[in-house]
Each structure stands twice: as C-alpha cells, then as structure tokens.
Amino acid sequence: MSRIGKAPINIPAGVEITISKSNLVTVKGKNATLTQQVNQDLSIDVEEGVLTVKRPTEQKRHKAMHGLYRSLIANMVEGVSTGFKKELELVGVGYRASNQGQLLELTLGYSHPIFFAIPEEVKVTTVSERGQNPKVVLESADKELIGEVAAKIRAFRKPEPYKGKGIRFVGEQIRRKAGKTAAK
C-alpha cells in the first residue's frame, strides 16, 4: 500500500469533517472552511477522531489517487486548525514592498512599480526594517492557494545566480555562479 495513503489523519479538537454522498469532503475549523472533491473510487471513513482513506484495488491510478487525496485532506485539516505561512524576502538595492489592504505594491528595479491583487483568503503583511531585506508575509488556511500566490510573487523577479538579487523564500539557498573573472 501507499505509505502516504495508508497513514491515518488525526482530527484535532475544534475541527469538523463532513463527507457527502458524492465524496465532497468539507473541513470546518476556527480559521476557515475548505472543501475538496474526492474521486468516487476512494472511500473515506471517519471514526473516533481519525480519518482514513481507502482504495478499492491495487491499480496504478488508484495508488496515485490514494496518496494524493490523503495529502490534500491532511493539508485541509492542518490549514483550518493552525494555518500556513510563507515568507518571501526581496534581495536587491532599492527593492521595496508595501501593501494597502489586499493590494501589494512591489518596486523591483523595473521602470514601474508592480501592483498585485492578493485573494481575500490570503492575509498579506509587509515588513521593512532598517538594515534588513524587505519581507512579504503570506498567511492562509489553504496550502494550495498560498503556494500559488507566493510562486506568482516570486516570478516577478526570480533570484539570479550571479549576485543573488531577486525575490526568494526565506531560508532558500540560491546556487551561485562565479562569473567572468573566474574564467582566467
């Protein structure tokens, strides 16, 4: 069996899970309410605060769906109970970030500032401290959405390998290249 798929999901206190006849899983918690349509072939059981996902056969597609939907449901449970947080830092001279509500304004060395509308489900804050790189902090209950938003922000100015300038995740290691002087 799939190691990920057969692992049970412990449901923390305050999290409520409902499963409809059409395998629509709804997870409700203190942070949000998330839904996910699960394939009809898989069966989902909730007993005594533990959720398990089971597959009908050992076919390759059933094995793949087994691990996928178990992970998606586990992420929903974690999201509604504790939430997810992503931090991006802007590395470069003159790079700045500010926000007015859900509108993020980025100055990234282009001839114009970039305005990016953040979805309502994601909470955005910007941190600018003297002597430190500006940071954009994203918080949400939906792991898929927060990852997508962070990837779109990072795509505005990806880190380049020579000086390391650009938008990167906090703690991300950038592979550096030597440049022209190392060729001699």
C-alpha positions as CSV (number, residue, x, y, z in Angstrom):
1,M,0.0,0.0,0.0
2,S,1.0,3.6,-0.4
3,R,2.9,4.8,2.7
4,I,1.3,8.2,2.5
5,G,-2.2,6.9,1.6
6,K,-2.5,4.4,4.4
7,A,-1.4,6.9,7.1
8,P,-4.4,7.9,9.2
9,I,-5.2,11.6,9.7
10,N,-5.8,12.6,13.4
11,I,-8.6,15.2,13.6
12,P,-7.7,17.9,16.2
13,A,-10.3,19.3,18.6
14,G,-12.5,22.0,17.0
15,V,-12.2,20.6,13.5
16,E,-15.4,19.2,12.0
17,I,-15.4,17.0,8.9
18,T,-18.4,16.1,6.7
19,I,-18.5,13.8,3.7
20,S,-21.4,14.0,1.2
21,K,-22.7,11.1,-0.9
22,S,-20.7,12.5,-3.9
23,N,-17.4,12.3,-1.9
24,L,-17.3,16.0,-1.3
25,V,-15.2,16.5,1.8
26,T,-15.8,19.7,3.9
27,V,-13.4,20.5,6.7
28,K,-14.5,23.3,9.1
29,G,-12.3,24.8,11.7
30,K,-11.6,28.0,13.6
31,N,-9.6,29.5,10.6
32,A,-11.8,28.7,7.6
33,T,-14.0,26.1,5.8
34,L,-12.4,24.2,3.0
35,T,-13.9,21.7,0.5
36,Q,-12.3,19.1,-1.8
37,Q,-14.0,16.8,-4.3
38,V,-12.5,13.3,-3.8
39,N,-12.7,10.7,-6.6
40,Q,-15.7,8.3,-6.4
41,D,-13.5,5.2,-6.4
42,L,-11.9,6.0,-3.0
43,S,-13.8,5.5,0.3
44,I,-13.3,7.8,3.3
45,D,-14.0,6.7,6.9
46,V,-14.2,8.9,10.0
47,E,-14.1,7.0,13.3
48,E,-13.2,8.3,16.8
49,G,-11.3,11.4,15.6
50,V,-9.3,9.6,12.9
51,L,-9.9,9.8,9.2
52,T,-8.7,7.1,6.8
53,V,-8.7,7.0,3.0
54,K,-9.1,3.5,1.4
55,R,-8.7,2.4,-2.3
56,P,-10.6,-0.4,-3.9
57,T,-7.8,-2.1,-6.0
58,E,-4.0,-2.1,-6.5
59,Q,-4.2,-0.4,-9.9
60,K,-1.6,2.3,-10.5
61,R,-4.2,5.0,-10.8
62,H,-5.9,4.0,-7.6
63,K,-2.5,4.0,-5.8
64,A,-1.7,7.5,-7.1
65,M,-5.1,8.9,-6.1
66,H,-4.9,7.3,-2.7
67,G,-1.8,9.2,-1.7
68,L,-2.9,12.4,-3.4
69,Y,-6.3,12.8,-1.7
70,R,-5.0,11.7,1.7
71,S,-2.4,14.5,1.4
72,L,-5.0,17.1,0.3
73,I,-7.3,16.2,3.1
74,A,-4.4,16.3,5.7
75,N,-3.4,19.8,4.4
76,M,-7.0,21.0,4.8
77,V,-7.2,19.7,8.4
78,E,-3.9,21.4,9.2
79,G,-4.9,24.6,7.4
80,V,-8.2,25.1,9.3
81,S,-6.6,24.3,12.6
82,T,-3.2,26.0,12.5
83,G,-2.9,27.6,9.1
84,F,0.1,28.1,6.7
85,K,2.6,30.8,6.5
86,K,5.1,31.7,3.7
87,E,7.7,34.4,3.9
88,L,9.4,36.0,0.8
89,E,12.3,38.4,1.0
90,L,13.4,40.9,-1.6
91,V,17.1,41.0,-2.1
92,G,18.5,43.9,-4.1
93,V,19.3,47.6,-3.8
94,G,16.2,49.7,-3.9
95,Y,13.8,46.7,-3.8
96,R,10.7,47.6,-1.7
97,A,7.3,46.1,-0.8
98,S,4.3,47.7,0.7
99,N,0.6,46.9,0.9
100,Q,-2.7,48.7,1.2
101,G,-5.2,46.0,2.3
102,Q,-5.0,43.2,-0.3
103,L,-3.1,45.2,-2.9
104,L,0.7,44.5,-2.8
105,E,3.0,47.1,-4.3
106,L,6.5,45.9,-5.3
107,T,9.4,48.0,-6.5
108,L,11.8,45.6,-8.1
109,G,14.2,47.7,-10.3
110,Y,11.9,47.9,-13.2
111,S,10.8,51.3,-14.7
112,H,7.4,51.0,-13.0
113,P,6.1,49.6,-9.7
114,I,4.2,46.3,-9.8
115,F,0.7,46.1,-8.3
116,F,-0.5,42.6,-7.4
117,A,-4.0,41.9,-6.0
118,I,-3.9,39.2,-3.3
119,P,-7.0,36.9,-3.0
120,E,-9.2,37.6,0.1
121,E,-8.4,34.1,1.6
122,V,-4.8,35.1,1.9
123,K,-3.6,37.7,4.5
124,V,-0.6,39.7,3.5
125,T,1.7,41.9,5.6
126,T,4.9,43.6,4.6
127,V,7.9,44.1,6.9
128,S,10.6,46.7,6.2
129,E,13.3,47.1,8.9
130,R,16.4,49.2,8.6
131,G,19.4,47.1,7.6
132,Q,17.3,44.1,6.6
133,N,15.8,43.0,3.4
134,P,12.1,43.8,2.9
135,K,9.8,40.8,3.6
136,V,6.3,39.8,2.3
137,V,4.5,37.5,4.8
138,L,1.5,35.5,3.5
139,E,-0.9,33.6,5.8
140,S,-3.8,31.4,4.8
141,A,-5.7,28.2,5.6
142,D,-5.4,26.9,2.0
143,K,-2.0,25.5,1.3
144,E,-2.5,25.2,-2.5
145,L,-3.7,28.9,-2.8
146,I,-0.9,30.3,-0.6
147,G,1.7,28.4,-2.6
148,E,0.3,29.6,-5.9
149,V,0.3,33.3,-4.7
150,A,3.8,33.0,-3.4
151,A,5.0,31.5,-6.7
152,K,3.4,34.3,-8.7
153,I,5.0,37.0,-6.5
154,R,8.4,35.2,-6.8
155,A,8.0,35.1,-10.6
156,F,8.1,38.9,-10.8
157,R,11.8,38.8,-10.2
158,K,13.4,35.3,-9.7
159,P,16.7,35.2,-7.9
160,E,19.6,35.4,-10.4
161,P,22.7,33.2,-9.9
162,Y,25.5,35.9,-10.1
163,K,24.6,38.4,-7.5
164,G,21.6,36.6,-5.9
165,K,19.2,39.6,-6.5
166,G,15.5,38.9,-6.7
167,I,12.6,37.6,-4.7
168,R,13.3,34.4,-2.7
169,F,11.7,32.4,0.0
170,V,13.2,33.0,3.5
171,G,15.8,30.3,4.0
172,E,16.0,29.3,0.3
173,Q,19.5,28.6,-0.9
174,I,20.4,30.0,-4.3
175,R,23.1,28.3,-6.4
176,R,25.7,30.9,-7.2
177,K,27.9,31.1,-10.3
178,A,31.4,32.6,-10.4
179,G,31.1,35.0,-13.3
180,K,33.6,36.2,-15.9
181,T,36.6,36.8,-13.6
182,A,36.8,33.1,-12.7
183,A,37.5,32.1,-16.3
184,K,41.1,33.2,-16.2
